[in-house]
Amino acid sequence: MARYILRRLLLALPALFGLVILTFVLSRVVPGDPAATLAGDAATPAQLAEIRAQYGLDRPILEQALIHVRQVLTGDFGRSVFSGRPVTEEIAQRLPATLELTFAALLLATLLGVPLGLLAAVNHNGPIDHLVRLLSVGGLAIASFWLAIMLQLVFSMDLDVLPLRGRVDVATGLPPRVTGLVLVDSLVAGRFDIFADACRHLLLPAVTLSLPGLATIARFTRSGVLETLQKDFVLYARAAGYGRVRLAAIYVLRNAVTMVVTQIGLLFGALISGAVAVEAIFDWPGLGTYAVQAILSSDYKALLAVTLVVGVVYAVVNVTVDVAQALIDPRVAEDAR
Amino acid sequence: MSPPVLQVEGLAVRMRTEGGVAEILDDVSLTVPRGGTVGVVGESGCGKSTLLRAILGILPKGGETPRGAILFEGRDILSDRAASARGRIGFVPQDPYLSLNPVFRAGDQILEIMRRHAPGSRADRKRRIVELFRAVQLPDPEAALRKYPHQFSGGQRQRLLIAAALACDPALLVADEPTTALDVTTQREILALLRRLVAERGLSLLFVTHDFGVLASVCAEVTVLYAGRVAERGPTRAVLDAPRHPYTRLLLACHPDRATDLLGIPGTVPAATAQPGGCRFHPRCPIIHSGCPVEPPPLVALPGGRAVACPWHEDAIPEALRA
């Protein structure tokens, strides 16, 4: 198993290196001159040249690429052409917010999606099954920005039970920073009031973001369970006297879930991109809003860094998924040899 | 004399399918005496598997309520689900490759079976499984508990499944062609193991097969099924030596070990949705009479504990068909 994990990690490296190169190339191919943006509309050619020199934009492209790779490896993404602050610092501040949001959404999607899919499958073609199928089609069809606004209207404006936006109440303030994850930091600081407040703030954006994932997970669980129920070993288990509930909830589900786990890995990409819209609507101070701002201001350094960080997170999630799969199904690790 | 372990009486199973109502079993009766070994033979589609599923309480959904009775140790397990004999009936399935869940350890799968039907603590049960692994001659029984199914060979998996069938100390062992998926040498070993276990533990055995050779080596008595009805039954030796029902006679003539010339039976087993009226074998029967009954012929008792469902069982099969 340890060897399998190591292999997966090593396989992720070339992908990440490719990402470093690709992002650099893309940043030079896309239209929009960062120096021009930075210098403003009234800049003289001399000022432009000065800015280019300052940011190394006048050097040969290969040299720029090498500098880029070196900077990435040392975790130094340079200064934002927009704010002038180190990009690494800005990202470190915003990444935890996005991670908190996406993982909360993923958790919700899994904790609700798997049981719903299972319930639908064991009530195949029954009323629960129809309801879950309707829900999963709806979950994929509903645009998240629309759902976000509806949720805000109902729960924040009409009922006034949940906060409209942000991560915590301004009055409460953030807990002392340890991990940057407010839920964790508030517990570390023993500030349960902040924890509760952060949960309340997290609920609507997480629900919004989780819905497509929930729909996907429910669908895959349902079809996985239905497929597994057809297997000979299920018939055998029934004949041998397994309890009905344990048969479905433990014996069958574990087989079905291997497919679902793969989906969770893929879903994570969709969650990160979905977070851009959700963060914007709920005023969530995460990477999504940062990326939008970077795009609008041609802040290529920030964009490169965001892309890379998301790439790394995605790679980590996928290695985790591979390992989870090997833990669920022992044949996976052995086949990979 | 103690009552039989298993008594199937007038069992009829009908399924609603897209092609209409399928009569899968009709008026099937069968007795497994305590300590007895009974084989059920017939071609594919004759209702063997459905009979097993009825006994094991796992008939597929969508069927009409089955008629008749299945008495296990005197209680009707067909109508009274609470009287379910799970655990008291050990089941050895046909395909050892497909019958074990690939993602659970062998020991855990057997523990799950014992969960509801065996006494003792988890440690007791584990000890019992190791004993059983030893009894079925699985190599390294302690380590086998923690192995996954794909780490065993086909023959080892069948041994494992036999151990699983014995886990809850059953009175009756039900085996569904347990050697079909195995190669010939392994088949022999598994059959020898089954024979030994049945003898040593005083088990009763119901053994389903389409192979007369296997049947003869394991079962003292045989019931021949054709198209969901009992064609003939009796002591295995007697039935094999002198089959009386025209179907059994032709079936035995088909067996490569016994036939001088390999014959087929003309026609095919009728679809369960289109069972012929009267005797179900009549469209394929070489000795069909104008005097054949319009109703399905009843089983007629013969000397020597035999019975046959054909009024012309003493007639010879025309030579023309033997050529």
Interface residues (C-beta under 8 A of the other chain):
Chain A: K231 D232 F233 L235 Y236 A237 R238 A239 A240 G241 Y242 G243 R246 Y251 R254 N255 T258 I328 D329 P330 R331 E334
Chain B: R53 L56 G57 I58 R86 G87 F91 P93 D95 L98 S99 L100 N101 P102 V103 F104 Q109 E112 I113 R115 R116 H117 Y148 H150 A164 A165 C168
